[in-house]
Each structure stands twice: as structure tokens, then as C-alpha cells.
Amino acid sequence: MNPAPFSFYEFFAGGGMARLGLGEAWACGFANDFDIGRNAEHRARCLGIYDHCSFVGKQPRIVDYLSASDVLLLPSEQESFGLAALEAMACEVPVVASRVGGLPEVVTEGETGYLNPVGDIEAMADDAARLLSDEKLRREMGQRARAFAIDRYCTDCVIPEYIKFYEEVIAKSA
């Protein structure tokens, strides 16, 4: 499931960035594989945050953007697996996300990122502020995130699990 784009804007315009103490010195990139289109840009303009946003759309090498990031903010209202979080974690980027869908299976609270109730802007801002203001914590959490992503989701781990699953299904139908 795609992240809920308007939740991002509510976070930024609704005081999330002010709570981080960054004033005007912040930027946010929106890179995704879905078209958030003119509605998202219009929403950012209405909330007065457009000048801080880059709408770059689908990117063939999202790793370039993730690697330049300090934190991935994922305030989704719905999420199936959490691939965006896993991709960020593989790039040593800690995640601040909603506790929804498959995200708790990917993000380990306090170890690889932080999970919050859907819509809890204040808690997400506090978690993001903690990471942005503490380089050592951010670096260590990012390193743990990458180790988790590689250890649990590398192709050498996942492919045998798929094969085992398919063999079990075939054996049951035989």
C-alpha cells in the first residue's frame, strides 16, 4: 500500500518541523512509484510548505535518494509490507513510521527505528527530532537497520523460504 501523502503534509505544516527546532532549514523529498500529481503539490502550496518540498516522482535509483537521507518518515494510514521502510533500512536510514500493517515486522522499535500510532504527529516529531539531533544514535540505529535488512531479507535467505513454501503447497495438492 502506498503511504498516505497528505499525512506527510500534515506532519510538516501541522507543527512537526517546528517541533524539530529546524525553523526554515529543512527540506523534504517525495520520491515514489505512484503519481501523487498536482493534488499533492497543491496541498503543499496551501499549507505553505511547497518551497521545502521536492516532488521528484518515480526514480530509477531510489537508493541515491535514500542514501542521502537522515531519516525516512513513513506516516502511512495503511501499509501492507513496508518495502519503503526496508529499502531505507538497507541504506542505513532509520525509520519513523506508523504502527500499521507489516511495518512492525520490519521496523524494530528503538533498534532500527520508531513506530507510532497512526496520526500521532507529536510522537513522530519527537522521534525524528531525537534522531536528527543525535548523530551517534542515528548512525548506530541506521547500522542496525541495515544489518537487520540484510540478515532477514537478503535473497539467500528469502528464496529458499519461497521454494520451501511452494514445495509444501505442491506436496499438499499431490
PyMOL commands that set and color helices and strands:
alter all, ss='L'
color gray80, all
select helices_A, chain A and resi 5-19+37-46+50-52+62-67+83-90+103-106+121-133+135-153+155-173
alter helices_A, ss='H'
color red, helices_A
select strands_A, chain A and resi 28-31+53-57+72-74+95-98+113-116
alter strands_A, ss='S'
color yellow, strands_A
deselect
rebuild
show_as cartoon
